[in-house]
Amino acid sequence: MRLVSHSAQESRDLGQRLACLLQPGDVICLQGDLGAGKTTFVQGLAEGLETDQPATSPSFTLLHQHPGRLRLHHLDLYRLGPADLADIGVEELVGEDGVAVIEWAERLPPGLRQQGLEIAIEFDSNDENTRWFCFSARGHRGTALLDQLREACDARAGD
């Protein structure tokens, strides 16, 4: 599924819409170039999960955890190699009671990406403010989540 965002606010709104569908143990894997809007999207997720503080990029701290309706585990793997993942305990966070959102998720071992949603965020070549969100499902939970998101977007378009 591909969705378009014409602004940072629309990207946050999309994150909020997805947050309403999330359940404990869900995994959201984000991919995209620097500046594509991964953290902006996560800010919307955090708002939708009613976290106690706004999401910021965990590039230098690697992990931010935010209590809310569901605990948000926000990881940024940009600076990590495969050996580093075991050191920070990423396996324990993926599938925990909260929601794991992972920026630069292509650095995750394939076994940790078997369930959930993968979202590739791409720049639009004609408009610097426009982003394309390309959703793909992994496993049963990812498929169910993608179906629910599709229904939510269709219902919103009908309003």
N, C-alpha and C positions, 0 to 999 in steps of 0.2 A: 504494500500500500504506500502511495506517495501523497504527501500533503505539502502544501506551500505555506510559507510564512512570509509576510511582507514587512515585518518589523520585529524588533526585539520583544515588544509587548505581545504580539501574536505568538511568538515562540514560547513565552512564559505562559500564555493562555493555553496553549497545546499541552504544556507540562501539567498545568492544573487539571485539565480534562483527563489526562492519563492517571493522575494521582488518585482521582475519585474511584478508579477501577482496581487499584493495587491491593494486594493481600500480603500477609506475612510470608516471607520467603521468596518474593518476586525478585527477579534480576533484570535490570535494564542495562544493556551494553551500548555505549555511545561511541561512535567513530566520526571523525571529521577533522579537517585541517585546523591549524591554529586559527582562532578567531571565527570559526564557523558558527558558534553559538551553543556549544555543549553546556557550558556553565549557565548560560541564560535559560536554557531549557530546564536545567536542574533547579534553578531558582523558582520556576513555576511549579515543579514537582514539590519542592519544599513548602511553598505556599499552600498547595492543595493538600499536603499531608499535615498542615497546621503545625509546622515545627516552631520551636521557641525562638529561633533566630534565622535570619536570611542565609541562604546558601552562598558561599563564596568559593572560588577555585581553590582546591586543595593541592595545587601544583607543588608547593614546597613542603607541605606537611604530609602529603600523600593521602590522608584520610581525615574527613570531618564526619562526626556523628551528631545527628540532630534528633532529640526526642520530639515526638509529635503524636498524631493519631497512630502512625506507625513510625518506628525509629528509622531514620534515613541514614544509611551508610554510604557516603559519597567518596569514592576513590578516584584518584587521578594517577594513572600508571605511566604517564609520559616519560618520567625520568628513571623508570625501573627496568631491570632486566629480569629474566626468568628466575635467577637465584634469589633475587630480592623479594619476589612474591611470597616465598615460603617464610622468609624472615618476618614479614609484617602480618602473617596469618590470614591472607586473603581467602583461603579455603574456608576458614571458620565464619567469615562474614557473608560469603555467598551461600544463601540458603538458610541464614539465621532467621530469627523471628521478625526482623524488620525487612526493609527493602534495600537492596544493594544497587546502587547506580554507579557505573564504572566508566569513566572517561578513558579513552585510548584502550578500549577493551580488546582490540586486536592483539594486545600483548598478553592476554590471559591464556592459560593453557586450554586447549579445546574442550577438555573434560568439564571445565567450569562454565562453559557456554552452551550447555546442552538444553537448558530450560530458560524460558523468558523471552524477552524482546531484544532484538538488535535494531538500533536506529543509526543510520548513516545520515549525517547532516552535510549537505552540499551547497556550495555557493551557486547562485544563479549568474550566468555569464553576462546577462543583460542589465542586471540591477544589483548594486552592491548591498542593498538592504534586504533582498529576497533570499530565502533559504528553502531548500527542498529537504523534507524529512522522509527518508525511505525506511519503512518499517518492514522487518521480517521476523517471523516467529520461529522459535526453537522449542520443540517438544510440545506436550499437551497443554501445559500452562501458557506457554507463549501463544499458541494457536487460539486458546480461549480468550486471552487478553487482547489479541489483535482483532478478533471478531467483535468483542465488546467495544473496543475503540472505534472500529468501523461503524457500528450501530450508533454510537454516541455522536460521531461526526455527521452521519447521515441525518440523524434527528435534528442536530443543530442547523444543518443546511436547509432543512425543511421549515424551520421557524421563521 
